[in-house]
């Protein structure tokens, strides 16, 4: 049990570093110093940095999945689910250095594959299910292409992190995500859905409702 606890602590501490500084700039020496352990201890649990990066990615995404599933199971309708997940994404973005995702994409293909698998399976299926339910409830326009909209939603999230498109000195990633998300939703909803979304958005902006 102690060994498992130590490994989990390493994963969490390493994730905190990656989220703040990106992946490429953090060495195994940096991780050891941050956690106040020896490099030998790190290598007792992980073969190399590549394995550590991959397992950190898996751990991070597993928590994301549980958070999304919790929202899905407690939201009263598809529009509330969309609004609450958007708040969740904004909260996660506040502590994320965009360099982390680009470091994974360029230098850690195995870990990046974990993110792509999560994005293209779990997230896409979640969005399709949500939109389908919204159509059945009369909140989403029935003529939309579910798969196309799911892909668009996923790519728009990633776009908001792209510093080449939205330079950090000019744009706040959280605000970019909010603007893009509103644009996405208003293009999907019926009048009934629009009214409900505005109501959910107002409620989720209150401090007591932030996830």
Number of C-alpha atoms within 10 A of each C-alpha: 6 7 10 10 10 14 17 14 13 23 20 16 16 22 22 17 18 24 19 14 16 20 23 15 12 14 11 16 13 14 23 18 12 14 15 9 13 13 14 10 13 21 13 11 15 16 10 12 17 15 15 21 22 20 17 22 21 17 15 15 16 13 11 16 15 11 14 18 13 12 18 19 10 10 15 10 16 24 27 22 21 23 23 23 19 19 21 17 17 17 14 13 17 12 11 18 18 20 20 18 21 18 17 22 16 10 13 19 14 16 22 20 15 16 20 14 13 17 18 13 11 12 19 22 14 17 20 18 14 20 26 20 16 22 20 12 14 15 24 26 18 16 8 15 12 19 14 11 17 21 16 13 19 15 12 16 18 13 17 23 24 16 16 8 10 15 12 13 7 8 13 14 24 17 12 17 22 17 12 15 19 15 11 15 18 15 13 20 23 18 14 12 22 18 13 17 23 16 14 17 19 12 16 18 12 9 8 8 11 12 13
